[in-house]
Amino acid sequence: QVHLVESGGGLVQPGGSLRLSCVASGTIFSIDVMGWYRQAPGKQRDLVARIFRGGTRIYADSVKGRFTISRDNAKNTVFLQMNSLKPEDTAVYYCYTSSTAGISWGQGTQVTVSS
């Protein structure tokens, strides 16, 4: 189906920035939604942000004003620019897509915010 590969995670100090990328490949008919979820140890997987093909964006309240999601439809790529990072942003971040082929998930990339 759709294969997703995330990159850009790492260790950053509070107040710092990271940019996550996710590239979709494989059998793709039409990707409606691309976005990001995150999951901290012992917690459920929560929506961070999503972007529709036409450009409409939805953010979790906890990241509004700090994170920006964008996509390059021609390259089947979604980005997440994360600024003013806080320790509570620490989690594994998962890329996902919703398409005519169904829902696909990436393998996850670790983001750690610590001093």
C-alpha positions as CSV (number, residue, x, y, z in Angstrom):
1,Q,0.0,0.0,0.0
2,V,1.5,3.4,1.1
3,H,4.9,3.4,2.7
4,L,5.8,6.3,4.9
5,V,9.2,7.3,6.2
6,E,9.7,10.0,8.8
7,S,12.9,11.9,9.6
8,G,14.0,14.9,11.6
9,G,13.5,13.8,15.2
10,G,16.1,14.2,17.9
11,L,17.1,15.8,21.1
12,V,16.5,19.6,21.6
13,Q,16.5,22.0,24.5
14,P,13.3,23.7,25.7
15,G,12.5,26.6,23.4
16,G,14.3,25.0,20.5
17,S,13.1,23.9,17.1
18,L,12.9,20.8,15.0
19,R,11.5,20.1,11.5
20,L,10.0,16.7,10.8
21,S,9.5,15.3,7.3
22,C,7.5,12.4,6.0
23,V,7.7,11.0,2.5
24,A,5.0,8.7,1.1
25,S,5.7,6.1,-1.6
26,G,4.3,3.0,-3.1
27,T,0.8,2.5,-4.5
28,I,-0.9,5.8,-4.1
29,F,-4.1,6.7,-5.8
30,S,-5.0,9.9,-4.0
31,I,-3.9,11.2,-0.6
32,D,-6.6,13.2,1.0
33,V,-5.1,13.9,4.4
34,M,-1.5,13.9,5.7
35,G,-0.7,14.6,9.3
36,W,1.1,13.8,12.5
37,Y,0.1,12.0,15.7
38,R,2.3,11.6,18.8
39,Q,2.5,9.1,21.6
40,A,4.4,9.5,24.9
41,P,5.2,6.4,27.1
42,G,2.0,5.2,28.8
43,K,-0.2,7.6,26.9
44,Q,-2.6,7.3,24.0
45,R,-1.7,8.4,20.5
46,D,-3.0,11.9,20.0
47,L,-3.5,14.1,17.0
48,V,-0.9,16.9,16.6
49,A,-1.9,18.3,13.2
50,R,-3.3,17.4,9.8
51,I,-3.6,19.0,6.4
52,F,-6.0,18.3,3.7
53,R,-5.1,18.2,0.0
54,G,-6.6,21.6,-0.6
55,G,-4.6,23.2,2.2
56,T,-7.0,23.3,5.1
57,R,-5.1,22.8,8.4
58,I,-6.2,21.5,11.8
59,Y,-4.0,21.7,14.9
60,A,-4.3,20.4,18.5
61,D,-4.9,23.2,20.9
62,S,-1.6,22.4,22.7
63,V,0.5,23.2,19.6
64,K,-1.3,26.1,18.0
65,G,1.0,29.0,17.5
66,R,4.1,26.9,17.8
67,F,3.8,24.1,15.2
68,T,3.2,24.5,11.5
69,I,2.1,21.7,9.1
70,S,2.7,21.9,5.4
71,R,2.7,19.5,2.4
72,D,4.1,19.2,-1.1
73,N,1.5,17.3,-3.0
74,A,3.7,16.7,-6.0
75,K,6.3,15.0,-3.9
76,N,3.8,13.3,-1.5
77,T,5.6,14.9,1.4
78,V,4.4,16.4,4.7
79,F,6.4,18.6,7.1
80,L,5.9,19.6,10.7
81,Q,7.9,22.7,11.8
82,M,8.0,22.7,15.6
83,N,9.1,25.9,17.4
84,S,9.2,26.9,21.1
85,L,9.4,23.2,22.1
86,K,8.4,22.2,25.6
87,P,9.3,19.1,27.6
88,E,5.7,18.0,27.3
89,D,6.2,17.7,23.5
90,T,8.5,14.8,24.1
91,A,7.0,11.8,22.3
92,V,7.3,9.5,19.3
93,Y,5.8,11.3,16.4
94,Y,4.0,9.3,13.7
95,C,3.2,10.4,10.2
96,Y,0.0,9.2,8.7
97,T,-2.0,9.4,5.4
98,S,-5.6,8.9,4.5
99,S,-6.2,8.0,0.9
100,T,-8.4,5.9,-1.3
101,A,-6.3,2.9,-0.3
102,G,-7.0,3.5,3.4
103,I,-5.0,4.6,6.4
104,S,-1.2,4.3,6.5
105,W,1.3,4.9,9.3
106,G,5.0,5.6,9.5
107,Q,7.4,3.9,11.8
108,G,7.7,6.9,14.1
109,T,10.5,9.3,15.0
110,Q,11.6,10.2,18.6
111,V,11.4,13.8,19.7
112,T,12.9,14.6,23.1
113,V,12.8,18.0,24.6
114,S,15.1,18.3,27.7
115,S,17.6,20.6,29.3
